[in-house]
């Protein structure tokens, strides 16, 4: 016998001595950023070819940079990675084909028309501190970030997870919360999330030091072609709240050139499914 009553219990009032009344309900909410993760995005053959291409271009990678939103100065503060600006009609086609599903999952309705893409490599100590992707897009309230992961097998690095931070809402203001979800950098997997979401890449280790054992990504920022504008009015959803939290990370002046050298490319129309 368990010692517990076998018959259905009657509701019991929890008295004020146990749970004292409060004057009002809490106005602080923590809302997770929407995220969509797709596995086997390119397939084994194409993923393997892309990884081989990234490794073959070792000598063409440059040190990744960051853009200070206030001064407009480019630096390496808070980031240790290698980057190579790239374009790919095949990869863009895959993005276009899956975006209707991704936008449905994320609750996203904006029209997306162009991309910026870079190959990145993280080796020993590689990392990227907490940031948003506001410096990469025209309007952080509508743009998407996409990170496609590549690595050798067996995996030659450890760490390098993506931390996607929640947004804390408190009496009309918004800021990044201390809580987050962790996304593993799995080969041939892509993750989509709002460009206004705060996120970071935690430090990686690469014991062999070989470039082929680095953590590789194809990182893409997907946005519309309209002009950016300050966040105004009352936010009506998590996208607007994240944009408000990210507002101070958006460059005050229009950025005419990506600080890692990426060039905008038009997003093709999605192909019709048979």
C-alpha positions as CSV (number, residue, x, y, z in Angstrom):
1,X,0.0,0.0,0.0
2,X,1.3,3.5,-0.9
3,X,-0.4,5.2,2.1
4,X,-2.2,7.7,-0.2
5,X,-6.0,8.0,-0.5
6,X,-7.5,5.9,-3.2
7,X,-10.7,8.0,-3.6
8,X,-10.8,11.3,-5.6
9,X,-10.0,14.2,-3.3
10,X,-12.2,17.2,-2.8
11,X,-10.7,20.7,-3.7
12,X,-8.9,22.2,-0.7
13,X,-8.5,25.9,-0.2
14,X,-4.9,27.1,0.3
15,X,-5.3,29.7,3.0
16,X,-3.8,33.2,3.2
17,X,-1.4,32.1,5.9
18,X,0.2,29.8,3.3
19,X,-0.1,32.0,0.3
20,X,-0.6,35.6,1.4
21,X,-2.5,37.9,-1.0
22,X,-0.5,40.4,-3.1
23,X,-1.4,43.9,-4.3
24,X,-0.9,43.1,-8.0
25,X,0.4,40.5,-10.3
26,X,4.0,40.6,-11.6
27,X,4.7,42.7,-14.7
28,X,7.9,40.9,-15.5
29,X,7.8,38.2,-18.2
30,X,10.5,36.2,-19.8
31,X,9.8,35.2,-23.4
32,X,11.9,32.8,-25.4
33,X,13.0,33.8,-28.8
34,X,11.3,31.7,-31.5
35,X,13.6,29.3,-33.2
36,X,13.3,26.8,-36.1
37,X,15.9,24.0,-36.6
38,X,16.1,21.8,-39.7
39,X,18.2,18.7,-40.0
40,X,19.8,17.2,-43.1
41,X,19.4,20.6,-44.8
42,X,21.7,20.1,-47.8
43,X,22.1,16.3,-47.6
44,X,25.3,14.3,-47.0
45,X,26.8,14.8,-50.5
46,X,26.4,18.5,-50.7
47,X,27.3,19.1,-47.1
48,X,30.5,17.1,-47.5
49,X,31.4,19.1,-50.7
50,X,30.7,22.4,-48.9
51,X,32.9,21.3,-46.0
52,X,35.7,20.4,-48.3
53,X,35.4,23.7,-50.1
54,X,35.6,25.6,-46.8
55,X,38.7,23.7,-45.8
56,X,40.3,24.3,-49.2
57,X,39.9,28.1,-48.8
58,X,41.9,28.2,-45.5
59,X,44.3,30.9,-46.8
60,X,41.4,33.2,-47.9
61,X,39.8,33.6,-44.5
62,X,40.2,36.8,-42.6
63,X,39.7,37.7,-38.9
64,X,36.1,38.3,-38.1
65,X,35.1,41.8,-36.9
66,X,32.3,43.6,-35.0
67,X,30.7,47.0,-35.6
68,X,30.3,49.4,-32.7
69,X,26.7,50.8,-33.0
70,X,27.6,54.2,-31.5
71,X,30.9,55.0,-33.0
72,X,30.6,53.0,-36.2
73,X,34.1,51.8,-35.6
74,X,35.1,48.3,-36.7
75,X,37.0,46.2,-34.2
76,X,37.6,42.6,-33.0
77,X,36.3,43.1,-29.5
78,X,34.4,40.2,-28.1
79,X,34.9,38.0,-31.2
80,X,37.5,35.4,-32.2
81,X,36.7,33.7,-35.5
82,X,37.7,33.6,-39.1
83,X,35.4,34.7,-41.9
84,X,35.1,34.4,-45.7
85,X,32.3,36.3,-47.6
86,X,30.6,34.0,-50.0
87,X,27.5,33.6,-52.3
88,X,25.8,30.5,-53.5
89,X,22.8,30.2,-55.7
90,X,22.2,26.6,-54.6
91,X,22.3,27.5,-50.9
92,X,20.0,30.6,-51.6
93,X,17.6,28.3,-53.4
94,X,17.4,26.0,-50.4
95,X,16.8,28.9,-48.2
96,X,14.0,30.2,-50.4
97,X,12.3,26.8,-50.6
98,X,12.2,26.3,-46.8
99,X,11.4,29.9,-45.8
100,X,7.6,29.6,-46.0
101,X,7.7,26.8,-43.5
102,X,10.3,28.5,-41.3
103,X,8.2,31.7,-41.2
104,X,5.1,29.8,-40.2
105,X,7.0,28.1,-37.4
106,X,8.5,31.4,-36.2
107,X,5.3,33.4,-36.5
108,X,7.0,35.7,-39.0
109,X,5.0,37.6,-41.7
110,X,7.5,40.1,-43.3
111,X,8.5,39.9,-46.9
112,X,12.2,38.8,-47.3
113,X,14.1,39.7,-50.4
114,X,17.9,39.6,-49.9
115,X,20.7,37.8,-48.0
116,X,24.2,38.4,-46.7
117,X,26.3,35.3,-46.2
118,X,29.8,34.5,-44.8
119,X,31.6,31.3,-44.1
120,X,33.0,31.2,-40.5
121,X,35.5,29.0,-38.8
122,X,36.0,28.7,-35.0
123,X,39.1,27.0,-33.7
124,X,40.9,27.0,-30.3
125,X,39.3,29.7,-28.2
126,X,36.9,30.7,-31.0
127,X,33.9,32.6,-29.7
128,X,31.5,35.5,-30.3
129,X,30.2,37.4,-27.3
130,X,26.5,38.4,-26.7
131,X,25.2,40.4,-29.5
132,X,22.4,40.9,-32.0
133,X,22.6,41.0,-35.8
134,X,21.3,44.5,-36.1
135,X,24.5,45.7,-37.9
136,X,23.8,43.1,-40.7
137,X,20.3,44.1,-41.7
138,X,18.2,47.1,-42.6
139,X,15.3,46.4,-40.2
140,X,16.1,44.3,-37.2
141,X,12.4,44.0,-36.3
142,X,11.7,41.8,-39.4
143,X,15.0,40.1,-40.4
144,X,16.0,36.5,-39.8
145,X,19.4,35.0,-38.9
146,X,20.3,31.6,-40.2
147,X,23.3,29.5,-39.1
148,X,24.2,26.3,-41.0
149,X,26.7,24.0,-39.3
150,X,29.5,22.0,-40.9
151,X,32.1,19.8,-39.2
152,X,34.2,16.7,-39.9
153,X,33.5,13.3,-38.5
154,X,34.5,12.5,-35.8
155,X,34.1,16.1,-34.6
156,X,37.5,17.7,-34.1
157,X,36.3,20.4,-31.7
158,X,34.3,20.8,-28.5
159,X,32.1,23.6,-27.3
160,X,31.0,26.2,-29.9
161,X,27.3,26.0,-28.9
162,X,24.9,28.8,-29.8
163,X,23.2,30.4,-26.9
164,X,19.9,32.1,-27.8
165,X,18.8,34.4,-25.0
166,X,15.3,35.0,-23.8
167,X,13.8,38.5,-23.8
168,X,12.7,40.0,-20.4
169,X,9.7,42.3,-20.5
170,X,9.2,44.6,-17.6
171,X,6.7,47.5,-17.4
172,X,7.0,48.6,-21.0
173,X,10.8,48.0,-21.4
174,X,12.6,45.0,-22.9
175,X,16.1,43.7,-22.4
176,X,18.0,40.3,-22.8
177,X,17.3,38.0,-19.9
178,X,19.9,35.8,-18.2
179,X,18.2,32.6,-19.3
180,X,18.8,31.1,-22.7
181,X,18.5,27.9,-24.7
182,X,21.5,26.1,-26.1
183,X,21.8,24.8,-29.7
184,X,24.4,22.2,-30.6
185,X,26.4,22.8,-33.8
186,X,25.4,19.6,-35.5
187,X,26.7,18.9,-39.1
188,X,24.3,19.6,-41.9
189,X,21.8,21.3,-39.5
190,X,20.5,24.9,-39.9
191,X,18.8,27.0,-37.3
192,X,16.7,30.2,-37.9
193,X,15.9,32.8,-35.4
194,X,15.1,36.6,-35.3
195,X,18.0,38.9,-36.1
196,X,17.0,41.0,-33.1
197,X,17.5,38.1,-30.6
198,X,20.5,38.4,-28.4
199,X,22.8,35.4,-28.8
200,X,26.4,34.3,-28.5
201,X,28.8,31.5,-29.5
202,X,30.5,30.0,-26.5
203,X,34.2,29.3,-26.7
204,X,35.4,26.3,-28.6
205,X,38.4,24.1,-28.2
206,X,40.3,22.4,-31.1
207,X,43.0,20.1,-29.6
208,X,44.6,19.2,-32.9
209,X,44.9,22.8,-34.1
210,X,44.1,21.6,-37.7
211,X,42.0,23.9,-39.8
212,X,40.0,20.8,-41.0
213,X,38.9,20.2,-37.3
214,X,37.4,23.7,-36.9
215,X,33.7,24.5,-36.3
216,X,32.4,25.8,-39.6
217,X,29.2,27.6,-40.4
218,X,27.5,29.3,-43.3
219,X,25.9,32.2,-41.6
220,X,23.2,34.1,-43.5
221,X,21.2,37.2,-42.6
222,X,17.8,37.4,-44.5
223,X,16.0,40.6,-44.7
224,X,13.8,42.9,-46.7
225,X,15.2,45.7,-48.8
226,X,13.3,48.6,-47.2
227,X,14.9,51.3,-45.0
228,X,15.5,50.7,-41.3
229,X,13.5,52.9,-38.9
230,X,13.5,53.4,-35.2
231,X,11.2,51.1,-33.2
232,X,8.1,53.2,-32.3
233,X,4.7,52.6,-30.9
234,X,3.6,49.8,-28.6
235,X,5.0,46.4,-29.4
236,X,2.3,43.9,-30.4
237,X,4.4,40.7,-30.4
238,X,7.7,39.1,-29.4
239,X,9.3,40.3,-32.7
240,X,8.6,43.9,-31.8
241,X,9.8,43.3,-28.2
242,X,13.0,41.8,-29.3
243,X,13.5,44.7,-31.7
244,X,13.0,47.2,-28.8
245,X,15.6,45.3,-26.7
246,X,18.0,45.3,-29.6
247,X,17.5,49.0,-30.5
248,X,20.7,50.2,-28.9
249,X,22.7,47.7,-30.9
250,X,21.4,48.9,-34.3
251,X,23.9,51.3,-36.0
252,X,22.8,54.9,-35.7
253,X,23.8,55.7,-39.2
254,X,23.0,53.6,-42.3
255,X,25.7,51.1,-43.0
256,X,26.7,51.1,-46.6
257,X,29.1,48.1,-46.4
258,X,29.1,44.9,-44.3
259,X,32.0,45.0,-41.8
260,X,33.1,41.5,-42.9
261,X,32.8,42.3,-46.6
262,X,29.6,40.3,-47.4
263,X,27.6,41.6,-50.3
264,X,23.7,41.5,-50.5
265,X,22.2,39.0,-52.9
266,X,18.6,38.8,-54.1
267,X,16.7,35.9,-52.6
268,X,15.2,33.7,-55.4
269,X,11.5,32.8,-55.5
270,X,10.8,29.5,-53.9
271,X,10.4,26.6,-56.3
272,X,7.0,24.9,-56.5
273,X,6.8,21.4,-54.9
274,X,5.7,18.6,-57.2
